[in-house]
Amino acid sequence: MTCTCVTLVVGALSLLILYLLKTCTYWKRRGIPTAKGILPLLGHTLPLLTVRSSYLDLTIKLYEDFKNRSMVGFYKFTNPVLLVREPHLVKTVLQTNFSSFHDNSVTVIPDVDPLLATNPFFCNGDAWVSGRKRLTWAFSSMRLKILFVAVSGVCKKFQDFLDRRLKSSDKYEVELKYLFSKFTGEVVANAGFGIEGHCFDDESHPMAFDRIGDEIFKPNAITAISQTIVFFLPTLNHILRVNLFPKPLEKLFRSLVDESLEVRKKDTTPRNDFLQLMADLEKTNDEKLSKDALAAHMASLYADGFETSSITLSFIGYQLAAHKDVQEKLRAEVQSTIAKHGSQLTFEGLKEMKYMDQVMDESQRCFSAIGTMSKRCTAEFELEGSDGLRCRVKPGTEIAIPVWSLHHDPEHWPDPEVFDPDRFSEDRKQDIPKMTFLPFGEGPRMCVGMRMALLQLKACLASLLNNYRLELSPKTQLPLKLSPAYFLSAPVGGLWVYISKL
């Protein structure tokens, strides 16, 4: 009996060793250069599990360590991942051969995260096609003009909030993510549900839209572990069933949809909000949207429109505070455009602010909200780099696209660490290599909410610069260092500024 047990143990260990050798040599056997430091079972993810560094840190290091190679392999636990370094390979994956790489690598379990499961970022196949079609319809130029009515109302609330803070002091010291989360949270509430978001209340409110998502978006060890399980351990998550969208928040969004629909049954006055657009879509396409589908769309609007937009605004605000010449030039454009449109902030006026587009683009180049994109191979395809390296990618293999590194590569951007909005001027932006600027992705799966995001970014910045001045506070820790405890870009210590009236 003992001899049999020993034989079984030895046999099991031998099989485990063979399995580990096979998985850890996946890229070597295919002739693909591989990152050093592979650990059995963990691959290259130990620093992520211990929250000593982030996935972004890992991809930056790989990009720098293999400067002369077109692609490099690494391992998320036992799963092989291929990082592509060259813009033409990025174009192949995102655009030219989209049919072979049409899925994002991150998925959620439908019965664990039912509201996020229909988000175009997380879903695939027919669900992605139908979800994207609805959002594309909702964010057309004509319908954005409808939503702008609600966004401009939020701008007025934003100004009132700042004016109240400046009544008793010449300067208001504030952390930008905290401030801009109030703006984007109120936009989601007003332009999404057509309800009050309570983000600018002087007293804390339990339903404030800038606080209800803290459990998802606040960088800490708990969110880091949850995100690691969902993003890097999908197999384990089928056992642990960790969700990104907490059940209380899911319940809240369902109840908000129910309440809003009941109100609209009694009051048939058309609203300038996203929920109204979804109702109009039902009539236009003769397509009945269930309450579950509506709640899912509203959750998507919150997840996409609240967090990434407030992060983007924070970095733009930081750059403006750090570069007073850029701030003054942008202010001049904002004020002259507003004056031209009868001293009102208008939808048409925002479209005319071209220097603002340059400032926003350059800020997103320097600090994009998402530093790495990941796609999944769906049909076997051979990638070939300019160095002659070839890789026949198998279905299921993850492809990592190093957005941050492409944005900071001196081969593509002269003096990449310098903040220079003129890179995106009409006479210079044509020289930017394709697929080296990816703040919203590219190709068919490019961020469907981009136009809505840009609308609220421009409206917020125009309102701010038309009335106030920004300067850096000593509380901002320079040079900026991003937190490893969050999958989006979050600077350690925050971005602190002083705001004063003009």
HUHUPE-V434694 format. One record per backbone hydrogen bond with DSSP energy under -1.0 kcal/mol. NH is the residue of the N-H (numbers start at 1). CO is the residue of the C=O. If there is no record, write none. Layout:
NH;CO
NH;CO
This chain:
5;1
6;2
7;3
8;4
9;5
10;6
11;7
12;8
13;9
14;10
15;11
16;12
17;13
18;14
19;15
20;16
21;17
22;18
23;19
24;20
26;23
29;25
31;28
32;27
35;73
39;43
42;40
43;39
44;75
45;42
49;45
50;46
52;47
53;47
58;54
59;55
60;56
61;57
62;58
63;59
64;60
65;61
66;62
69;66
72;83
73;33
74;81
76;79
77;42
79;76
81;74
82;398
83;72
84;400
85;70
90;86
91;87
92;88
93;89
94;90
95;91
96;91
97;92
98;95
100;97
101;98
105;374
112;109
113;109
117;113
119;116
122;119
123;119
129;125
130;126
131;127
132;128
133;129
134;130
135;131
136;132
137;133
138;134
139;135
140;137
144;140
145;141
147;143
148;144
149;146
151;147
152;148
153;149
154;150
155;151
156;152
157;153
158;154
159;155
160;156
161;157
162;158
163;159
164;160
165;161
166;162
172;499
174;497
176;495
179;175
180;176
181;177
183;179
184;180
185;181
186;182
187;183
188;184
189;185
190;186
191;187
193;188
194;189
195;189
208;205
209;197
211;208
212;208
214;211
216;213
217;213
218;214
224;220
225;221
226;222
227;223
228;224
229;225
230;226
231;227
232;228
233;229
237;233
239;236
240;236
241;237
250;246
251;247
252;248
253;249
254;250
255;251
256;252
257;253
258;254
259;255
260;256
261;257
262;258
263;259
264;260
265;261
266;262
267;263
274;191
275;192
277;273
278;274
279;275
280;276
281;277
282;278
283;279
284;280
285;281
287;282
294;290
295;291
296;292
297;293
298;294
299;295
300;296
301;297
302;298
303;299
304;300
305;301
306;302
310;306
311;307
312;308
313;309
314;310
315;311
316;312
317;313
318;314
319;315
320;316
321;317
322;318
323;319
327;323
328;324
329;325
330;326
331;327
332;328
333;329
334;330
335;331
336;332
337;333
338;334
339;335
340;336
341;337
342;339
343;338
350;346
351;347
353;350
354;352
357;353
358;354
359;355
360;356
361;357
362;358
363;359
364;360
365;361
366;362
367;363
373;401
375;399
376;103
377;397
378;100
379;100
381;393
383;391
385;389
388;385
391;383
393;381
393;391
396;377
397;394
398;80
399;375
400;82
401;373
403;401
404;371
406;402
407;403
412;409
413;409
418;415
423;420
424;421
425;422
428;425
429;425
431;428
432;429
436;433
446;443
447;440
450;447
453;449
454;450
455;451
456;452
457;453
458;454
459;455
460;456
461;457
462;458
463;459
464;460
465;461
466;462
468;464
469;500
471;498
473;496
476;473
483;490
489;369
492;481
494;491
497;174
498;471
499;172
500;469
502;467
